[in-house]
Amino acid sequence: MKIYISGVISQGGTLREAQQLENAKRFRVTAQYILRLGHEPVNPIERHGLGAVLAWSDYMKRNLADLISSDAIYLLYDWHLSRGARLEFTLANELGMHIFFESEGIT
């Protein structure tokens, strides 16, 4: 199963670089977890980079395309603090995708 990872990355560029790097590490660890379970992780940070190089809307266009081509979404514990992750959750829910929460793991 192809699983898209969603959560806080930069909060619209408001987080300091150190926090963004910590968030990127969480995405990498989660991708490794998904891979160990035999699934294909989709890490938007690895695919599209980190930092305010592009406008938020440009990142989201790329991320939503990746989400749509996935089978499921995996929401990190603080996903609700991210405008982008809330949008990704809504789209995944409307499309009837599998939705996994970090607090529950992948079942």
Residue frames relative to the residue before (quaternion, step in Angstrom):
aa qw qx qy qz dx dy dz
M 1.0000 0.0000 0.0000 0.0000 0.00 0.00 0.00
K 0.3377 -0.7191 0.5756 0.1937 3.57 -1.01 0.86
I 0.0510 -0.8351 0.5462 -0.0413 3.59 -0.51 1.24
Y 0.2853 -0.7647 0.5659 0.1165 3.54 -0.71 1.21
I 0.2815 -0.7629 0.5630 0.1475 3.61 -0.88 0.97
S 0.0350 -0.8142 0.5783 -0.0382 3.55 -0.85 1.05
G 0.3342 0.7234 -0.5585 0.2303 3.55 -1.02 0.82
V 0.7232 -0.3973 0.3215 0.4644 3.54 -1.32 -0.19
I 0.1076 -0.7717 0.6244 0.0552 3.55 -0.97 0.93
S 0.8326 -0.0744 0.0940 0.5408 3.60 0.48 -1.17
Q 0.2929 -0.7656 0.4986 0.2818 3.59 1.31 -0.24
G 0.7403 -0.4342 0.2147 0.4661 3.52 0.71 1.18
G 0.6810 -0.4929 0.2823 0.4622 3.57 1.15 0.58
T 0.5238 0.6663 -0.4011 0.3475 3.60 1.23 0.11
L 0.6196 0.5448 -0.3539 0.4405 3.61 1.18 -0.37
R 0.5300 -0.6139 0.4804 0.3337 3.56 -1.13 0.66
E 0.6801 -0.5161 0.3423 0.3923 3.53 -1.22 0.54
A 0.6344 0.5421 -0.3413 0.4327 3.61 0.93 -0.81
Q 0.6717 0.4812 -0.2991 0.4772 3.59 0.96 -0.82
Q 0.6210 0.5316 -0.3385 0.4661 3.59 1.05 -0.72
L 0.6508 0.5036 -0.3126 0.4744 3.59 1.01 -0.80
E 0.6233 0.5213 -0.3325 0.4788 3.59 1.06 -0.71
N 0.6428 0.5094 -0.3159 0.4770 3.59 0.99 -0.81
A 0.6293 0.5292 -0.3322 0.4622 3.59 0.99 -0.80
K 0.6250 0.5297 -0.3331 0.4668 3.58 1.05 -0.76
R 0.6334 0.5263 -0.3290 0.4622 3.61 0.97 -0.82
F 0.6413 0.5129 -0.3228 0.4705 3.60 0.98 -0.79
R 0.6562 0.5091 -0.3130 0.4607 3.62 0.97 -0.85
V 0.6507 0.5065 -0.3155 0.4696 3.59 0.93 -0.87
T 0.6497 0.5089 -0.3097 0.4723 3.58 0.99 -0.81
A 0.6296 0.5257 -0.3357 0.4632 3.59 0.99 -0.77
Q 0.6394 0.5154 -0.3224 0.4707 3.59 1.00 -0.79
Y 0.6223 0.5390 -0.3247 0.4656 3.59 1.02 -0.82
I 0.6685 0.4953 -0.2956 0.4695 3.59 0.86 -0.97
L 0.6485 0.5209 -0.3051 0.4638 3.57 0.98 -0.86
R 0.6460 0.5220 -0.3191 0.4565 3.61 0.96 -0.85
L 0.6686 0.4855 -0.2949 0.4800 3.59 1.14 -0.58
G 0.5783 -0.6293 0.3508 0.3827 3.57 1.30 0.04
H 0.5739 0.5703 -0.3830 0.4458 3.58 1.25 0.36
E 0.4758 -0.6501 0.5135 0.2953 3.55 -1.32 0.24
P 0.2301 -0.7918 0.5480 0.1408 3.62 -0.47 1.13
V 0.1625 -0.7347 0.6481 0.1171 3.54 -1.20 0.64
N 0.0747 -0.8122 0.5779 -0.0271 3.55 -0.32 1.34
P 0.3334 -0.7825 0.4833 0.2072 3.63 -0.29 1.17
I 0.6092 0.5420 -0.3693 0.4457 3.61 1.08 -0.53
E 0.6661 0.4858 -0.3010 0.4793 3.59 0.95 -0.83
R 0.6936 0.4931 -0.2760 0.4468 3.56 1.00 -0.79
H 0.8412 0.2040 -0.0553 0.4978 3.59 0.90 -0.90
G 0.5960 -0.6144 0.3509 0.3797 3.58 1.24 0.11
L 0.3553 -0.6995 0.5883 0.1960 3.48 -1.43 0.13
G 0.6679 0.4783 -0.3689 0.4347 3.55 -1.03 0.75
A 0.5696 -0.6270 0.4325 0.3088 3.52 -1.27 0.35
V 0.1544 0.7980 -0.5609 0.1574 3.57 0.72 1.06
L 0.7687 0.2362 -0.1124 0.5837 3.56 1.04 -0.88
A 0.5789 -0.5301 0.4696 0.4042 3.54 -1.30 0.19
W 0.6587 -0.5163 0.3752 0.3985 3.57 -1.20 0.62
S 0.6671 0.5165 -0.3109 0.4377 3.60 0.86 -0.93
D 0.6416 0.5139 -0.3287 0.4651 3.61 1.04 -0.67
Y 0.6248 0.5084 -0.3360 0.4881 3.60 1.03 -0.77
M 0.6776 0.5068 -0.3030 0.4383 3.57 0.88 -0.93
K 0.6094 0.5428 -0.3613 0.4512 3.61 0.98 -0.69
R 0.6679 0.4819 -0.2923 0.4860 3.58 0.96 -0.86
N 0.6797 0.5025 -0.2936 0.4464 3.56 0.90 -0.97
L 0.6629 0.5024 -0.3143 0.4575 3.59 0.93 -0.83
A 0.6032 0.5337 -0.3564 0.4736 3.59 1.08 -0.62
D 0.6533 0.4967 -0.3102 0.4798 3.60 1.00 -0.80
L 0.6348 0.5315 -0.3271 0.4556 3.57 0.99 -0.84
I 0.6716 0.5144 -0.2996 0.4411 3.58 0.82 -0.99
S 0.7037 0.4441 -0.2724 0.4832 3.59 1.06 -0.67
S 0.5859 0.5638 -0.3674 0.4515 3.60 1.30 0.09
D 0.5047 -0.6469 0.4883 0.2973 3.54 -1.35 0.23
A 0.8046 0.0875 0.0142 0.5872 3.55 1.18 -0.62
I 0.2664 -0.7164 0.6143 0.1960 3.52 -1.37 0.20
Y 0.1738 -0.7538 0.6278 0.0864 3.56 -1.11 0.82
L 0.1711 -0.8250 0.5365 0.0468 3.54 -0.44 1.27
L 0.3719 -0.7215 0.5455 0.2086 3.55 -0.71 1.12
Y 0.7121 -0.5272 0.2555 0.3869 3.56 -1.15 0.70
D 0.7638 0.3567 -0.2036 0.4980 3.63 1.01 -0.66
W 0.2291 0.8309 -0.4869 0.1416 3.58 1.24 0.35
H 0.6421 0.5655 -0.3244 0.4033 3.59 1.00 -0.78
L 0.6123 0.5513 -0.3443 0.4501 3.61 1.27 -0.24
S 0.6730 0.4793 -0.2740 0.4922 3.57 1.30 -0.19
R 0.4584 -0.6833 0.5017 0.2670 3.56 -0.79 1.05
G 0.6667 0.5075 -0.2992 0.4565 3.59 0.96 -0.87
A 0.6669 0.4955 -0.3041 0.4661 3.58 0.94 -0.87
R 0.6187 0.5276 -0.3511 0.4642 3.60 1.04 -0.68
L 0.6353 0.5115 -0.3179 0.4834 3.58 1.04 -0.77
E 0.6506 0.5135 -0.3099 0.4658 3.59 0.96 -0.88
F 0.6353 0.5202 -0.3242 0.4698 3.59 0.97 -0.82
T 0.6603 0.5130 -0.3116 0.4515 3.59 0.86 -0.95
L 0.6691 0.4916 -0.3029 0.4678 3.58 0.89 -0.90
A 0.6550 0.5077 -0.3168 0.4613 3.60 0.89 -0.90
N 0.6484 0.5152 -0.3096 0.4671 3.57 0.97 -0.84
E 0.6795 0.4909 -0.2882 0.4629 3.59 0.87 -0.93
L 0.6944 0.4550 -0.2698 0.4879 3.59 1.11 -0.65
G 0.4656 -0.7084 0.4239 0.3188 3.59 1.28 -0.05
M 0.3193 0.7615 -0.5027 0.2560 3.58 1.16 0.58
H 0.5764 -0.5175 0.4786 0.4134 3.55 -1.29 0.26
I 0.1018 -0.7847 0.6101 0.0410 3.57 -0.97 0.88
F 0.0665 -0.7879 0.6122 -0.0098 3.54 -0.74 1.16
F 0.2162 -0.7559 0.6071 0.1155 3.55 -1.09 0.82
E 0.5883 -0.6025 0.4066 0.3544 3.57 -0.99 0.83
S 0.6488 0.5420 -0.3215 0.4266 3.58 0.99 -0.81
E 0.7381 0.3904 -0.2164 0.5060 3.61 1.19 -0.48
G 0.3796 -0.7216 0.4900 0.3083 3.58 1.16 -0.50
I 0.5805 -0.5583 0.4574 0.3771 3.54 -1.32 -0.18
T 0.1121 -0.8130 0.5711 0.0180 3.54 -0.69 1.14
